[in-house]
Every structure is written in C-alpha cells, then in structure tokens.
C-alpha cells in the first residue's frame, strides 16, 4: 500500500485521462459504501440507464470489482487494459489497487456509460479513485477503521474522507452524525450539501419506506438488507441520483424493480438452512452493530454460534463487546496474509468481552466445520469478521 496521487495521476495522464462515464459518483466512508454503491447501480439500471460500478475488495473473483450493466467484466477485458497500462507506465510504479482503478476507468470509458459509481478503497484524499472529479460525492458513515493510515479519531478520519469533495460541488452525506471536519470542509468548499436527517431522510410506511428529499417524496419497498442503516443507504442513493447535474428521477416502479433484483454478496447472506448459516463481512464496531440488528431480525430457536476471524488492524475487542450477548458459543480462527492475525492473538483481544471461553482454530474452514459438527437443526452459525473470512466460507459452500 502506498497512498498518494502523483504516480497514478501521471499514468492516468499518459492514458489520455479517460472520463469513465457521462456522470460519476464517488463514494467514501467507513461502513455502507458497498451497499450504497449497489443501490446506485441497481436503481440506475432499473431506470433504463447504463451504469458501471467499481468496488473493492472482491469475494471470489477479481472480476467482481469491475461491473458493467450489473455483470463482472470478463478476464480478456481486464487483461487487455492491464497490458495497455503496463505499456504506458514506463518506470512509474503502481500498487495493486492503483492498477485496478486505472483498469476500471479504462473499461468504463469504453462502455458508453450514463453513470460510473466509484468506491474509494481507503480514505479518500489520497486514494486512486480521487483522480476523478466526481459530479457528486457521497460520504457514508465514518467510524474508527484503518487508524494507522487515516488518524486516531473520527475527526481525523473524516478529514481524509472529505478529500473527495470539490469546490462548489454536490455532496450527499449519509452519516447521521458527520464529524465536524466533514462539516467544516463542506462549508470551506461551498459545497451544495445534502445531509441525512436534515435535508433528506425516510420513515417506515406500511410495508415499506417513504423517502423524502425536501418537499419531494417517493414510496419504496423495504430494502432487502435489514436495519435502519440500510434504509439510510437506500435513501442516500435515491437522493444522490436526484441531485446529479443531469438528475435521474426515481419513481416507485423503478424502486420496486431495483430492490426485487438487488443482491449484495457477503452482507448477512444465508448459505444454508437447518442449521442456518449466515455470512457477514462485519469487521469493526459500527458494522458489528448492523450485524446485531440483522440477528435481532432473525430470531434463533436454538443456539447461536459465532465463527469469527479478523485482520490484525481491526478493533476486535469492540466487535466482541457489541455482539457477545447474541451468541452462545464462539469459534475463533486465524487469518492468513500480511495483515492476518493468529487465532490465539485474536482470542486474547476478544476474550475479555466474551461471557464464554472461545474455541481456537488454525484456519477458518476448521472453525466452521467444528461449529457445524456441534450445531443442531434449529441452531444458527454466523461467520463474520472480514471479506477474507466470508470469502473462505463461500468457497466451502461452492465446493
């Protein structure tokens, strides 16, 4: 990892600074980026417009990161643009993420898109996605994550996320309590800001939602993902599309089609029934609170088992504290790679917040198999802690 825009901007200029679409939305934040991007993509396509979506990380295949018209691009397309980038970069070094971001921009530029949705990988100000001057910047809830890179508190982290804002630009802020640093930057840059619970919002209405944006409103089905945070994300996506320079008018029929087709792997996704197995990427305290909401929406008749594996730079104690009351047993596993954490190290951090002693395993598959061996048909097994954790679980089921 090497943050900064000088190197990647130089290569982008050599590529001709391709504009990825007629309009672009850039998304930064700690939690909710992926689901907000997915709502933007699905709604846009349900309205008959052409959309490309760049997200990270992937779960099963790298191609998931670059989707055009709802489908991951094929290997040949990615390899072709990689070869183009390699041919022009010369002696300029690029990181894994920078290479992928340039590839997405090139593929989108050749795809005749009405809208490109670009998710920031880390931070905002120095992230490769910030090459693009977005038509609209969207900032999702900000929490304590990647503190070694972004700062020790929400104010410092918010300052980095606010780096995607542009002078006199347009922004949608879906953090219900944005850090002061974000509000200050909106004011300094004279941004046309739309704040959740101030300028737009939602409320439950019958079996769905009523999304409001000033005097405008639209009825929507409930989001397929449970919890108030998902309603916030959906409302932010709708409002963002309405506030683009060339707005997309979102109707109830469009939302019905969009949410019927909506699918976001790894976000409280069920892999099997009896015993029920769910996976969720929850990897920080905020995400753990959203997972807790999903658990409360799916009561368990038997016991509930947690299978957790987290990366070394995550605040595992805060996650354990948020979820302890909702689990009967804990199965803790190691994660591999440079950012990985051993199971004993993870158990040591989580144990002070757990009411039962966790079982420890060398790998995620072993922990899942151990939990399944003990689970009865009425029990639930919840696998969570990182994209890597969820990916390994999904590999088990696809095999």
Secondary structure, DSSP 8 states (H G I E B T S, - for coil): ----SHHHHHHHHHTT----SSEEEEEE-SSSHHHHHHHHHHHHHHTT--EEEE-S--SS-GGGGEEETTEE--HHHHHHHHHHHHHHHTT----HHHHHHHHHHHHHHTTT-SEEEEE-SS-STTSGGGGS--SEEEE----S-SHHHH-SSHHHHHHHHGGG--TT-EEEE--TT--HHHHHHHHHTT-EEEEBTTTEEEEEETTEEEEEETTEEEEEE--SS-SHHHHHHHHHHHHHHHTSSS-----HHHHHHHHHH---TTSSEEEETTTEEEEE---SHHHHHHHHHHHHHS--SS-EEEEE---TTS-HHHHHHHHGGG-SEEEEE---STT---HHHHHHHHHTT-SS--EEESSHHHHHHHHHHH--TT-EEEEESSHHHHHHHHHHHH-
